[in-house]
Amino acid sequence: MLSGRILLVAFEGWNDATEAASGALKAIAEQISAVTLEAVDPEDYYDFQFSRPMIEFDADGSRILSWPGTELLQASPEKIAENPELDRLYLLLGAEPSRRWLSFAAEVMEMIQDREVDYVIMLG
């Protein structure tokens, strides 16, 4: 059994056949009522001709434009109060970057180091 802080990672893209990895992380995020801690600025890393923004609807039925990106998530405070071990679990979920991978990786590594993550498990 792993002890310490754990980050699970899944990128949507060619390596996410049938959305197996990203779908699994989305299911976990839903179960733990995940909240966004940080997000990578998509402007630097995505080709919007390849990873297109999507029109979605908010709770009120208003249209919102959702840009592709990558977010660092953690269980909601309520879920952590119910199960304190969830405080050790982080999720990194988003579209696979289409450019500037070295800078993207450095930005993600900073997030990991800031939270003193012990294990990174990549799904795909």
C-alpha positions as CSV (number, residue, x, y, z in Angstrom):
1,M,0.0,0.0,0.0
2,L,1.3,3.5,-0.9
3,S,1.7,6.0,1.8
4,G,2.3,9.7,1.3
5,R,0.8,12.1,-1.2
6,I,-0.3,10.6,-4.6
7,L,-1.0,12.3,-7.9
8,L,-3.0,10.4,-10.6
9,V,-2.6,11.8,-14.1
10,A,-4.6,11.3,-17.3
11,F,-4.5,13.3,-20.5
12,E,-7.2,13.3,-23.1
13,G,-5.7,12.6,-26.5
14,W,-4.3,9.9,-28.7
15,N,-3.0,7.8,-25.7
16,D,-6.4,7.8,-24.1
17,A,-8.1,5.2,-26.2
18,T,-11.9,5.2,-25.6
19,E,-11.2,7.7,-22.9
20,A,-10.3,4.9,-20.5
21,A,-7.8,6.9,-18.5
22,S,-9.5,10.3,-18.5
23,G,-12.9,8.6,-17.9
24,A,-11.5,6.8,-14.9
25,L,-10.2,10.0,-13.4
26,K,-13.4,11.9,-14.2
27,A,-15.3,9.2,-12.3
28,I,-13.0,9.5,-9.3
29,A,-13.3,13.3,-9.4
30,E,-17.0,13.0,-9.3
31,Q,-17.0,10.5,-6.4
32,I,-14.8,12.8,-4.3
33,S,-16.6,16.0,-5.4
34,A,-13.2,17.3,-6.7
35,V,-12.4,21.0,-6.7
36,T,-9.8,22.7,-8.8
37,L,-6.7,23.8,-6.9
38,E,-4.7,25.1,-9.9
39,A,-5.0,25.2,-13.7
40,V,-2.4,25.4,-16.4
41,D,-2.9,28.4,-18.7
42,P,-4.0,26.8,-21.9
43,E,-2.8,29.7,-24.1
44,D,0.8,28.5,-24.0
45,Y,0.3,24.8,-24.5
46,Y,-2.7,24.1,-26.8
47,D,-3.3,24.5,-30.5
48,F,-6.9,25.5,-30.5
49,Q,-7.4,24.3,-34.1
50,F,-6.6,20.8,-32.7
51,S,-8.1,21.0,-29.2
52,R,-11.2,23.1,-29.8
53,P,-13.1,25.0,-27.1
54,M,-16.6,23.6,-26.4
55,I,-19.9,25.3,-25.7
56,E,-21.4,24.0,-22.4
57,F,-24.3,25.0,-20.2
58,D,-24.1,26.1,-16.6
59,A,-26.5,25.2,-13.9
60,D,-28.8,28.1,-14.9
61,G,-28.8,26.9,-18.6
62,S,-26.6,29.7,-19.8
63,R,-24.0,29.0,-22.4
64,I,-20.4,29.1,-21.4
65,L,-17.2,28.6,-23.5
66,S,-15.0,25.9,-22.1
67,W,-11.4,26.0,-23.3
68,P,-9.2,22.9,-23.3
69,G,-6.7,22.8,-20.5
70,T,-5.3,20.9,-17.6
71,E,-6.4,21.2,-13.9
72,L,-5.0,20.0,-10.6
73,L,-7.9,18.7,-8.5
74,Q,-8.4,17.5,-5.0
75,A,-11.4,16.2,-3.0
76,S,-13.8,18.8,-1.7
77,P,-13.3,19.8,2.0
78,E,-16.6,18.0,2.8
79,K,-15.3,14.7,1.4
80,I,-11.9,15.2,3.1
81,A,-13.8,15.7,6.4
82,E,-15.6,12.4,5.8
83,N,-12.4,10.6,4.8
84,P,-9.2,12.4,5.9
85,E,-7.1,10.1,3.7
86,L,-8.5,11.9,0.6
87,D,-6.3,14.8,1.6
88,R,-3.3,12.8,0.2
89,L,-4.9,12.3,-3.2
90,Y,-4.5,14.7,-6.2
91,L,-5.7,14.4,-9.7
92,L,-4.2,16.0,-12.8
93,L,-6.7,15.9,-15.7
94,G,-7.0,17.6,-19.0
95,A,-6.2,17.7,-22.7
96,E,-2.8,16.5,-23.8
97,P,-0.7,19.6,-24.7
98,S,0.1,20.1,-28.3
99,R,3.2,22.3,-27.9
100,R,5.9,23.5,-25.4
101,W,6.0,20.2,-23.5
102,L,9.1,21.1,-21.6
103,S,7.5,24.3,-20.2
104,F,4.3,22.4,-19.5
105,A,6.2,19.7,-17.6
106,A,8.1,22.3,-15.6
107,E,4.8,24.0,-14.6
108,V,3.2,20.7,-13.6
109,M,6.4,19.7,-11.6
110,E,6.1,23.0,-9.7
111,M,2.6,22.0,-8.7
112,I,3.8,18.6,-7.6
113,Q,6.7,20.0,-5.6
114,D,4.5,22.7,-4.0
115,R,2.3,20.0,-2.6
116,E,5.2,17.6,-1.7
117,V,3.7,14.8,-3.8
118,D,5.5,11.5,-3.2
119,Y,4.1,9.4,-6.1
120,V,2.9,10.2,-9.6
121,I,0.9,7.6,-11.4
122,M,0.2,8.2,-15.0
123,L,-2.8,6.5,-16.6
124,G,-3.1,5.9,-20.3
